[in-house]
Amino acid sequence: MKQILYKFTRTKIFWPILALAVLLILNLLLIPGFFSIEIKDGHLFGSLIDILNRVVPLLIISIGMTIVIAKEGIDISVGSVLAISGALAASIMESSSVWVALIAAIGIGIVCGLWNGMLVSVFDIQPMVATLILLIVGRGIAQLITGGQILTIDNKIYDYIGSGFLLGLPFPIFIGLAVFLILLYMKKRTALGLFIESIGNNMTASKFAGIQPKRIILIGYAICGVCAAIAGIIVSANVSSADANNAGLWIELDAILAVVIGGTSMRGGRYFLSGTVVGALFIQSLTTTIYSVGINPQIIMVVKAIAVIIVCLFQSEKFRLAFLQFGKKKVPLQ
Amino acid sequence: MKYFKFNMKENHIFILATMMLIILMYGYGSISFTGFASTQVFLNLFIDNAYLIIVATGMAFVIITGGIDLSVGAFVAFISMVSASLLQLGLNAYLVILISLLIGIAFGAFQGYLISQFDLHPWIVTLAGMFLARGASFLISTDSIVITNETYSSLSQFKLYLFGDSYISIGVIIAIIVVAVSLYMAKFTKFGRNVYAIGGNVGSAKLMGLPVKKTTIWVYIFSSFCSALGGIVFTLYMLSGYGLHLMGMEMDAIAACVIGGILLTGGFGYLIGPTLGVLSMGIIQTIIMFQGTLSSWWTKIAIGVLLLLFIVLQRLVVMRRGKRDAIQLEKQADTLEVEPKVASGEYK
C-alpha cells in the first residue's frame, strides 16, 4: 500500500490532483452546501454540476491544445477560431438549417487548423509566430462574418447544445466527455497517438523510423482547430448569440495554463490528457469558488496568477529541491 | 566600379524590407489622400504610438534572448491605474513617476527570477504576470479614473515645435531616448553581447561562462521598466487610468518586433526594428482612418497579412542561409574525403 502511494506521488498527475483536492477541501470548509446536489424538474443542480457544465469549452480547447503542445508546438489562435466558428454558425443559421451551420462551423475549424498546421509544418515557421497571425486576423474575420454586430440565435436544436439536459445532466458535459474519450482512445489505441508522442520526443529519430512528421503535425493542428470550433459552437449556443469581439477572449491563455498545470511539458514529449482535464477543472473550480465566496470577481485574475505560479513552482524540480532542503544544510542551486 | 556595386548584407534584409514597406505605404497614402503627406500627420504616428515604441523596444531584448514577455499590455494598464490613483491621493507627480518606475523594476526582477532560477517557461510566468497586473489594477478600482493633476496636464500639453508648426509630445522624446539607449546597449556593451549570445545558444553561452541567469533577470527588468515608462507615457497621452486599457497590446508589441525583423527564435535582430514595425502598423491605421469607409477591424486583418509576409520572408532568408551553410559543409567534406584516399594509396 505504502509502495503504491509512494509511486502515485511520483506520477505527473499527482500535483494537479493534489491542487484540485486542496481547493475542493477549502470549499468544503468555507462554503456551506458546496457539495450538495439537488434535483429540480428531473435535472441535477449544484455547484459541482455547475463547474462541470461551465468547464466544457475550456476543457475541449485544452484537450486540443495538449495534442499541439505534445509536439513542442503551441496554438494561440484558438480563441479567434472559437469566435469565427460561432460567428459562422450564427450567420448561416439565419438562412439555412442548423445542421448546415454545425457542419460549416466544424469545417471552418478544420480549415483554420490546417492553415496553422501548414505554416508550421510545410513552411517550418515557429508555432507561436505562425498561430499569432490567425490570432490577430481571426477576430477581424469573425467581425467580417457578423458585420460587426452581435448576432442573436433563435434555434431549438442549437439551444439544446448549449443549455439542454440529457439524463438529468447538462448536455455540454456529454460533448466534453465524448471529445475526451475519443482523443484518449486515439492516444492509447491508435498509431496516430503513438506517432504524436514520438515526434514530440525526438523529431529526427521518428523521421528515421519512417514517420512523416509533417503530416502528423498537420493532423495535430487540425484536431486542435476542430476542438476550438466545437467549443465555439457550445459557447455561442450557451448564450444564444455570437459575439466576435468577446467570445473566447483569453481562453487560449487559460487553455495553456490548464495543459501546463496538468503536467504536460511545454517542451514536448509525453502528454497527459487526464492531467489536462484536471487542470481545466482546477481553473474552473477556482473561478466558481471565487464567485461563490462573494469576493469581487475582478480579483479572480490575481488569484489565478498566484495559483498558477505556485503550481508551476511545485512542478519545477529545482524549486522542490530548494523547498525540501529549506533550513537544512545549504546546497547551492545549479 | 566594383566599389559602387550594391552589396547588401543578408542581415539588413529585414530592416530594408520594412523601410521599403513604410516608404511604399506612405507614398500610397500621400498620393491617394489629400493632407496625408503633411509633417504633422507623420509626427502624429510617433505621438500616438510613443508608448508602443517604448514597450516594443523593451520586449525586443527579451525576444532576442529567446524569451517572451506577455505581461506588457496588462502592466501598462496597471501603471496607468497606479499613477492615476496615487495622483488622486494628492501625491507629487514626480514622486508618482518614480514609484511607477520602481514598481516596474521590482515586477521585472520577480518575473526574471522565477524564469531563470527555477527554469519555468517564460510563457507561463509572464502569463501569470499578465493576470496579476490586470487583476491588481481592478483591485485598485474597477472604474476609470480621470487625472486632474496640474503637473501631469502641463506635461501632457508640452509641445516641442519642429519645422514651424508641427510638434512632438514629451512621449516621443522619451521614446527616442529609450531607442537610442537600447541601440547603444545592444551594440556597444557587454550586456548587449551577452543577450545576443544567450539567444543564439544558451548551452554555449553557459559553457563560455557568460552570466546567463543574471542577464536573463536584467532583460526582464529592462522590459518591465520599459513597460512602466510606456505606462507613464500612455497615462500622459490618455490622462486617465483604467484596468481595461490596451487589451491585447502585448500582441501588437510582438507583431512590431516581428515586422521589425527580430527573429522570435532569438539571437538576431536590430533594436531599431521595433520602431519601424510600430511605424508601419501606425501607417496602416492612418490609411484606414483616411479611407473612411473601411471599418476598424480591417486594421487587424491588414496587420495580420503584413505579419504573414514578414514571417515568410524571415523563413526564406533563414532557409537560404541554411542551404548556403550546407553547401559549404559539403565542400569541406569533399576536400576532407580526398586526403584519406591519398593516404591509403601510400600504404598499399
Interface residues (C-beta under 8 A of the other chain):
Chain A: I74 L119 F123 D124 I125 Q126 M128 V129 A130 L132 I133 L134 L135 I136 V137 R139 G140 I141 Q143 L144 G148 L249 L253 I256 L257 V260 M266 R267 N296 Q298 I299 I300 M301 V302 V303 K304 A305 I306 V308 I309 C312 L313 S316 E317 K318 F319 L333
Chain B: I68 L114 Q117 F118 D119 L120 H121 W123 I124 V125 L127 A128 G129 M130 F131 L132 R134 G135 A136 F138 L139 T142 G243 M247 M251 I254 A255 V258 L264 T265 S295 W297 W298 T299 K300 I301 I303 G304 V305 L307 L308 I311 V312 R315 M319
